Amino acid sequence: MKALVLCGGIPQIALMEYLKSKEITVILADMNEKVAGRKYCDIFYPVSVLDKDAVKAIAAKENVDFLITVCADQVLEVVAQISGELGLPCYIDAATATNVSKKSYMKNIFIKNGVPTSKHIILEELDLEKTKELEFPIIVKPVDSYSSRGVKKVLNNNELKVAFEEAKNISREGRVVVEEFVEGEEVTVDVYVENGVAKILTTSNSDKVKGEGFVIHRTRNPANISEDILEKIKDTAQRIATGFGLKDSPMLIQLITDGKQISVIEFCARTGGGIKFRLIKRVSGFDVVKAVADLTLGEKPHYEDDGKARPFIVNEFLYAKEGVIDHLEGFEELLREGIINEYYQLKAKGTKVGSVKSSGDRIACFTIQTDNIETLKKNHAIANGRIKVVGENGQDLIRHDLVANLSEKGI
């Protein structure tokens, strides 16, 4: 068999390793010729995975048995559409993949299915008369963006005008969601929908970079929520799965809770990006990357909560001050000592860094897993004091100020 994998990042490397373990020939498409996943494939094509014509041509030329990706919204849409056109298997149909990537459609389905979400309007041109029905603060975002690109919180009409134009320019459709800001703590929920039943895999709190939009720099598991909120989340997850007609699929939900109610920001029919798939496996024992591959191959994965106590886990995503990356220091030693459980370098040597505009600006990440909170906090402090991403001029590029605030949040 032949598989065409789109994107060659960390989750796709795990996917390719699994496919090759089943003796499937792996063809990789990624516009980055130096992408880490290139050494894990059999054949490589340096093309944009969002260029549907180019991807379809590769699929036809190589006579692949299926296209596949994991942990990527827009790319999943490409996979589903081309699979539909070529009559190849995919765990989600093209119409659903397109609809779940559009925040406008998503909001409508939320309302129709009783999913709690913020008051909003969707506009092609800014109309201040229509936005009068919304109370500041207001969130502005493109209807079809990802990784928090173009998402801004505004406090008045002047800020709204600027943010609206920025969001519209980013949107492929030229449309913008304008919605009321909901106070509370963000919770990310990873779900596996099995035979139409939504099963919760993990719940995590997300910490975001202050003053830099809505860029996540840390996830903390398990989320600090009550049993009552967890029940509301379970009910909401089922409403979303039913409303969008998801039968067998991973699902990611982002929501806000004030401790009494929840408000869904958005969802997607995939697992979270980066190393989230590894967090899910650590917590629940369920391998979502393997599940997507098995679904595509016609197999039916099964998940059952074993009822065991969950570990405490922090995934720390590192961002940079301005500079050019040379090498990492401290990570290997911390790994050997058991202070951290794993780490990844996300930007290669020679990369110019210094931006914190989206999750794509992460330079590295590390994970700490313990059985108790105090050990986790201690190991986290040790790690922050010893890790470095060294620049060409010898300076440490890590934004340690972001890493240091774990104690403020607790876990």
C-alpha positions in Angstrom: 0.0 0.0 0.0 1.0 3.6 -0.5 0.1 6.6 1.7 0.4 10.3 0.9 1.1 12.1 4.1 0.6 15.9 4.2 3.0 17.9 6.5 6.2 16.6 8.1 6.0 17.9 11.6 6.2 16.1 15.0 2.7 14.5 14.9 3.1 13.4 11.2 6.5 11.8 12.1 4.6 9.6 14.6 2.1 8.9 11.9 4.7 7.9 9.3 6.5 5.6 11.8 3.2 3.8 12.4 2.4 3.5 8.7 5.8 2.1 8.0 5.4 -0.4 10.8 2.5 -1.7 8.8 4.8 -1.9 5.7 3.0 0.9 4.0 5.1 3.0 1.5 5.1 6.6 2.8 5.1 9.6 0.4 5.5 13.0 2.1 4.5 16.4 0.8 5.7 19.6 2.6 6.8 22.9 1.1 9.8 23.0 3.5 12.5 20.9 1.9 14.3 20.7 5.3 11.3 19.6 7.3 12.1 17.1 10.0 9.8 14.4 8.7 11.6 14.1 5.4 14.0 11.4 6.7 11.0 9.3 7.8 9.4 9.0 4.3 10.2 6.9 1.3 9.5 9.6 -1.3 9.4 13.4 -0.8 7.7 16.2 -2.7 8.5 19.8 -1.8 5.0 21.3 -2.5 2.6 23.3 -0.5 0.1 21.0 1.2 -2.6 23.7 0.7 -2.1 23.5 -3.1 -4.9 21.1 -3.9 -4.1 20.7 -7.5 -0.5 19.9 -6.8 -1.4 17.4 -4.0 -4.0 15.8 -6.2 -1.5 15.4 -9.0 1.0 13.7 -6.6 -1.8 11.3 -5.4 -2.6 10.4 -9.0 1.0 10.1 -10.1 1.9 7.8 -7.2 -1.4 5.9 -7.4 -1.7 6.2 -3.6 -4.2 4.1 -1.6 -5.0 7.0 0.7 -4.1 10.6 1.7 -3.7 11.4 5.4 -2.6 13.9 8.0 -3.1 14.5 11.7 -3.4 17.6 14.0 -3.9 20.1 11.2 -7.2 21.9 10.4 -6.7 23.3 6.9 -4.7 20.3 5.8 -7.4 18.0 6.9 -9.8 19.9 4.6 -7.4 19.3 1.7 -7.1 15.6 2.5 -10.9 15.1 2.8 -11.7 17.0 -0.5 -9.1 15.2 -2.6 -10.0 11.8 -1.0 -13.6 12.4 -2.0 -12.7 13.4 -5.5 -10.5 10.3 -6.0 -12.7 7.9 -4.2 -10.2 7.2 -1.4 -10.9 6.6 2.2 -11.0 9.4 4.8 -12.5 9.4 8.4 -14.3 12.6 7.6 -16.2 13.6 4.4 -15.2 16.7 2.4 -18.4 18.7 3.3 -17.9 18.2 7.1 -14.2 18.9 6.9 -14.9 22.2 5.2 -17.7 23.2 7.5 -15.9 22.6 10.7 -13.0 24.8 9.5 -15.4 27.8 9.1 -16.2 29.7 12.2 -19.4 31.1 10.7 -20.9 27.7 10.0 -19.6 26.5 13.3 -21.4 29.2 15.3 -24.7 28.5 13.5 -24.5 24.8 14.4 -23.7 25.7 18.0 -26.8 27.8 18.3 -29.0 25.2 16.6 -27.8 22.4 18.9 -27.8 24.3 22.2 -24.0 24.6 22.5 -23.2 27.5 24.8 -21.2 30.2 23.0 -20.6 33.9 23.0 -22.9 36.4 21.4 -21.5 37.3 17.9 -22.0 38.6 14.4 -20.2 37.8 11.2 -19.4 40.6 8.8 -17.7 41.2 5.4 -17.5 44.9 6.1 -17.4 46.6 9.5 -20.8 48.0 10.4 -20.7 49.8 13.7 -24.5 49.9 13.9 -24.6 46.2 13.9 -21.8 45.9 16.5 -23.7 48.1 18.9 -25.6 45.0 20.1 -22.3 43.6 21.4 -20.7 44.8 24.6 -16.9 45.5 24.9 -14.5 43.9 25.3 -14.9 42.3 21.9 -13.0 39.5 20.2 -12.2 39.9 16.5 -11.0 37.0 14.4 -11.0 35.7 10.8 -13.7 33.1 10.0 -11.1 30.7 8.7 -7.8 31.3 10.6 -5.8 29.0 12.8 -3.0 29.2 15.4 -4.6 32.4 16.8 -3.6 34.3 13.7 -5.5 37.6 13.4 -7.3 37.1 16.8 -7.5 40.4 18.8 -9.3 41.6 21.9 -10.5 45.2 21.5 -11.9 47.7 24.0 -13.4 50.4 21.8 -14.5 51.2 18.2 -11.1 52.6 17.2 -9.4 49.4 18.1 -12.2 47.5 16.5 -11.7 49.2 13.2 -8.0 48.3 13.1 -8.4 44.7 14.3 -11.3 44.2 11.8 -9.2 45.1 8.8 -6.3 43.0 10.0 -8.6 40.0 10.5 -10.3 40.5 7.1 -6.9 40.6 5.3 -5.9 37.3 6.9 -9.2 35.6 6.1 -9.3 33.7 2.8 -13.1 34.4 2.6 -12.7 38.1 3.6 -15.1 37.6 6.5 -14.7 38.3 10.2 -16.3 37.0 13.4 -17.0 39.8 15.9 -18.0 38.4 19.3 -18.3 39.4 23.0 -15.4 38.5 25.2 -16.2 35.9 27.9 -14.3 36.1 31.2 -12.9 33.0 32.7 -10.1 30.4 32.3 -9.6 28.6 29.1 -10.0 24.8 29.0 -9.0 22.6 26.1 -10.8 19.3 25.8 -9.6 16.4 23.6 -12.3 14.0 22.6 -12.7 10.8 20.7 -16.0 10.3 19.0 -16.7 6.5 18.7 -19.9 5.4 16.9 -21.3 8.9 17.4 -20.6 8.9 21.2 -18.2 11.7 22.5 -15.7 10.3 24.9 -13.5 12.7 26.9 -9.8 11.9 26.7 -8.2 14.9 28.4 -9.0 18.3 29.8 -6.2 20.9 30.1 -5.9 24.5 31.1 -4.2 26.9 28.7 -1.9 29.8 29.7 -1.5 32.5 27.1 1.1 35.1 26.4 0.0 38.4 28.0 -0.2 41.3 25.6 0.4 39.0 22.6 -3.2 38.2 21.5 -4.2 34.6 22.3 -1.0 32.6 21.9 -0.8 29.6 24.2 2.6 29.1 25.9 1.6 26.3 28.3 -1.0 23.6 28.9 -1.6 22.1 32.4 -3.3 18.8 32.8 -5.7 17.9 34.3 -7.8 21.1 34.0 -8.7 22.7 37.3 -12.5 22.3 37.0 -15.3 21.0 39.2 -17.3 17.8 38.5 -20.3 20.0 37.6 -18.3 21.8 34.9 -16.9 18.4 33.7 -20.5 17.2 33.3 -21.4 20.3 31.3 -18.4 19.7 29.1 -19.4 16.1 28.4 -22.9 17.2 27.5 -21.5 19.9 25.2 -19.1 17.6 23.5 -21.9 15.2 22.7 -24.0 18.1 21.3 -21.2 19.2 19.1 -20.5 15.6 17.8 -24.3 15.2 17.1 -24.7 18.6 15.5 -21.8 18.1 13.1 -22.7 14.5 12.4 -19.3 13.1 13.6 -19.3 9.3 13.8 -15.7 8.2 14.4 -13.3 11.1 14.7 -10.9 12.9 17.1 -12.2 16.2 18.3 -10.7 19.3 20.0 -12.8 21.8 21.9 -11.7 25.1 23.2 -13.9 26.8 25.8 -14.0 29.3 28.6 -15.4 28.6 32.1 -16.0 31.0 35.0 -16.5 28.0 37.4 -20.3 28.1 36.9 -20.9 28.0 33.2 -19.0 27.2 30.0 -18.8 29.0 26.7 -17.3 27.2 23.6 -14.9 29.3 21.6 -14.5 26.8 18.8 -13.8 23.2 17.9 -12.3 21.1 15.2 -12.4 17.5 14.1 -8.8 16.7 14.9 -6.4 16.4 17.8 -4.5 19.4 19.0 -1.2 20.2 17.3 2.4 20.0 18.4 3.0 17.3 21.0 -0.6 17.2 22.2 -1.0 13.6 20.8 1.7 12.5 23.2 0.0 14.2 26.2 -3.3 12.4 25.3 -1.5 9.1 25.3 0.3 9.8 28.6 -3.0 10.7 30.3 -5.6 8.3 28.7 -3.5 5.6 27.1 -5.3 6.3 23.8 -3.1 6.8 20.7 -5.0 9.3 18.6 -2.4 9.3 15.7 -2.8 5.5 15.4 -6.6 5.9 15.7 -6.7 8.2 12.6 -4.6 5.8 10.6 -6.7 2.8 11.7 -9.9 4.7 10.8 -8.5 5.4 7.4 -7.5 1.8 6.9 -11.1 0.7 7.8 -10.4 -0.4 11.3 -12.5 0.7 14.4 -10.4 2.0 17.3 -12.0 1.6 20.8 -11.5 3.8 23.9 -12.6 2.9 27.4 -11.7 5.0 30.4 -9.8 2.7 32.8 -10.7 4.9 35.8 -7.1 5.2 37.0 -5.7 8.3 38.6 -4.4 10.8 36.0 -0.9 12.2 36.3 0.0 15.9 36.5 1.5 17.1 33.3 2.8 20.5 32.1 3.7 21.0 28.4 5.8 24.2 28.2 6.1 25.9 24.8 9.1 28.2 24.5 9.2 31.5 22.7 12.2 33.6 21.9 13.7 37.0 22.2 15.2 38.4 19.0 18.1 36.5 17.6 19.3 33.6 15.5 19.3 30.1 16.9 22.6 28.2 17.3 22.0 25.3 19.7 20.1 24.0 22.8 21.7 23.6 26.3 20.5 21.8 29.4 17.7 19.8 27.9 19.6 16.5 27.5 20.9 16.6 31.1 17.5 17.3 32.5 16.1 14.4 30.5 18.7 12.0 31.9 18.0 13.2 35.4 14.3 12.7 35.1 13.5 16.4 35.7 11.8 16.6 32.3 10.2 13.7 30.5 10.7 14.8 26.9 11.6 17.8 24.8 11.6 18.9 21.1 13.5 21.6 19.2 11.0 23.2 16.9 13.2 25.7 15.0 16.4 24.7 13.3 19.9 26.1 13.8 20.2 29.4 11.8 16.5 30.3 12.2 15.9 34.0 12.9 13.4 34.3 15.8 11.8 36.9 18.1 8.2 36.9 17.2 5.3 35.8 19.4 2.3 36.1 17.0 1.1 32.5 16.7 1.9 29.0 17.9 4.1 28.7 14.8 6.6 30.9 16.6 7.5 28.3 19.2 11.2 27.5 19.2 11.2 24.4 21.5 9.0 22.7 24.1 9.4 20.3 27.0 7.1 18.1 29.1 7.1 17.4 32.8 5.0 14.5 34.3 4.7 13.7 38.0 2.3 12.0 40.4 2.0 15.1 42.6 1.8 18.8 42.2 4.7 19.8 44.5 7.2 17.6 42.5 5.9 19.1 39.3 6.4 22.6 40.5 9.9 21.8 41.8 11.0 20.2 38.5 9.5 23.0 36.5 11.5 25.6 38.4 14.7 23.5 38.0 14.1 23.2 34.3 13.5 27.0 33.8 16.8 27.7 35.6 18.9 25.5 33.4 17.5 25.3 29.9 18.9 27.6 27.2 18.3 28.1 23.5 21.6 29.8 22.7 21.8 32.4 19.9 24.7 33.0 17.5 26.0 35.7 19.8 26.0 33.4 22.8 22.9 34.9 24.4 20.0 32.8 25.8 17.0 33.4 23.5 14.3 31.9 25.7 11.5 34.1 27.1 12.1 32.8 30.6 9.5 35.3 31.9 6.8 33.2 30.3 8.1 29.9 31.8 8.5 31.4 35.3 4.9 32.2 36.0 3.7 28.6 36.7 3.3 29.3 40.5 0.9 32.1 39.8 -1.5 29.7 38.1 -1.0 26.6 40.1 -2.3 23.5 38.5 
